[in-house]
Amino acid sequence: MNAKRKRPDTVSDSVTEQERIVHEVIRSKQDMGISQQDMKREINLHSNLIAKCIKSLVSKNLIKEVKNIHSRRQKHYMSAEFEPSNEITGGAWYVEGSLDKEYINVLKEQCWRKIYGLKVATLEGIADAIKRSNVSQIELSKQQVEEIVKALVLDNEVMEVRSTGTGEFASIPVGKACYKCAGKRGYGGEPKLGALASVPCGVCPQISRCTPDGIISPITCEYYKKWLEF
């Protein structure tokens, strides 16, 4: 469901015909918005006129500029009644278009500690422990916790196993995915550096959704490009 505010009853009479055209194109993109560059390909108006219309529509609070993690160097616009989709903002892991590495690392450490304390943990058990710890000011969804745990798996901090229903798995249904700490890191010790530790992908919880031709892609990722340049 699109995050949508109450829609204005009518567009102001002060809006010109060109502004109306630009606004309708932006509005048609709903919570995904559109870049100024893409607008030029869809609207049969001179680029200077499009820019003038955008400036006017922003001043009239009919559209707004939003951050898009996939094209940070391009201005991205959305109709005022919509809230940006997580696909363009990055969701809880991004602040003002930048990956919040500190927050992600805090959550990774807390998830590791919960798994260590439980010995063997299901995703639901980890999510419940994180919720009760109040380590995050916002309530994390099961999917968000899974993304953090998957990042730990990629860092070789945690391993995913299947319950056998016996021994340490006695309370977990047979075949259910669960997690155990990998290696011999002591409680409260320093994290072991995994294969992806120095790569931005290693702290990015969106990595499970990252594909070469997807919305989230290494081709469009600014952090990956900077790492390659470094």
Protein Blocks (a to p, Z undefined) as FASTA:
>chain_A
ZZdddddfbdcfklcfklmmmmmmmmmnmmnopafklmmmmpccdfklmmmmmmmmmmno
paccdddfklmmbccdddfkbccdfklnopmmbgehiacfklmmmmmmmmmmmmmmnopa
cfklmmmmmmmnomafbdcdfklmmmmmmmmmmnomaccdddehiajllmpcehiacddd
ehjbdehiacdddfklmpmklmmmklmmgcfklmbdfklmmklmmmmmZZ
